[in-house]
Amino acid sequence: MSLHDVPTAQQLVESVREWLERDVMAETSGRLQFHARVAINVLAMVERELQLGPQQAEDHHARLARLGFVTDDQLASAIRNGDIDITTELRADVWASVRDKLAVANPRYLADRG
């Protein structure tokens, strides 16, 4: 349930991205087209974060809690200081967070990894 009516933030971002892809890219070239492509990629990232972010945040906090930490800074400090053993579980949790970040930033990197 949201305070805001439709269109949602995700729908607005999607509409602008689609307009850039469909209309602006076809009518531009050179530097302007390059910047339009960058804007399209940024908007696609925002779309993915709006869609995936809430669940990813819950999952990330659960992983940190399972390891005994509240923040990434605490975990990083413990790793740096040698206060936590580098276990298979820790590696799996860190890799899960990296996968979540890649799913938003550029999911093709995950597809390339197999």
C-alpha positions in Angstrom: 0.0 0.0 0.0 1.4 3.4 -1.0 0.5 6.9 -0.2 1.1 7.9 -3.8 -1.3 7.0 -6.6 -0.4 5.8 -10.0 1.7 6.3 -11.8 4.2 4.9 -9.4 7.8 6.0 -9.2 8.8 2.8 -11.1 6.2 3.5 -13.8 7.4 7.0 -14.2 11.0 6.0 -14.5 10.1 3.2 -17.0 8.1 5.7 -19.1 11.0 8.1 -19.4 13.5 5.3 -20.1 11.2 3.9 -22.9 10.8 7.4 -24.4 14.6 7.9 -24.5 15.0 4.4 -26.1 12.2 4.8 -28.6 12.2 8.4 -29.6 15.4 10.2 -28.5 17.9 7.5 -29.6 16.3 7.3 -33.0 16.5 11.1 -33.5 20.0 11.8 -32.2 23.6 10.9 -32.9 27.0 11.5 -31.5 27.5 13.0 -28.1 23.8 13.5 -27.5 22.9 9.9 -28.4 25.7 8.7 -26.1 24.3 10.8 -23.2 20.8 9.4 -23.9 22.2 5.9 -23.8 23.9 6.7 -20.4 20.6 8.1 -19.1 18.8 5.0 -20.3 21.2 2.8 -18.4 20.8 4.9 -15.3 17.0 4.8 -15.4 17.2 1.0 -15.9 19.3 0.8 -12.8 16.8 2.9 -10.8 13.9 0.7 -12.1 15.7 -2.5 -10.9 16.5 -0.9 -7.5 12.9 0.1 -7.1 11.7 -3.4 -8.0 14.4 -5.5 -6.2 15.7 -3.2 -3.5 13.2 -3.7 -0.7 13.6 -7.5 -0.7 17.4 -7.2 -1.2 17.6 -4.9 1.8 15.7 -7.4 4.0 17.9 -10.2 2.8 21.0 -8.2 3.4 20.1 -7.3 7.0 19.2 -10.9 7.7 22.6 -12.0 6.4 24.4 -9.4 8.6 22.3 -10.4 11.6 23.1 -14.1 11.1 26.8 -13.1 11.1 26.3 -11.0 14.3 26.5 -7.5 12.7 24.2 -4.6 12.2 26.1 -2.7 9.5 28.4 -3.3 6.6 31.0 -1.2 8.3 31.0 -3.4 11.4 31.4 -6.5 9.2 34.2 -4.9 7.1 36.0 -3.8 10.3 35.8 -7.3 11.7 37.2 -8.8 8.5 40.0 -6.2 8.4 40.9 -6.7 12.0 40.8 -10.5 11.8 38.0 -10.7 14.3 35.9 -13.0 12.2 36.9 -16.2 10.5 36.6 -16.3 6.8 34.3 -19.3 6.5 32.3 -20.7 3.7 29.2 -19.2 5.3 30.8 -15.7 5.4 31.9 -16.0 1.7 28.4 -17.2 0.7 26.8 -14.2 2.5 29.2 -11.7 1.0 28.8 -13.2 -2.5 25.0 -13.0 -2.1 25.3 -9.3 -1.4 27.5 -8.8 -4.4 25.0 -10.7 -6.6 22.2 -8.5 -5.3 24.3 -5.3 -6.1 25.0 -6.7 -9.6 21.4 -7.5 -10.2 20.7 -3.8 -9.9 23.8 -2.3 -11.4 24.2 -4.6 -14.4 22.5 -8.0 -14.4 24.5 -9.0 -17.6 27.6 -9.4 -15.4 25.7 -12.2 -13.6 24.6 -13.8 -16.8 28.2 -13.8 -18.1 29.3 -15.6 -14.9 26.9 -18.5 -15.4 
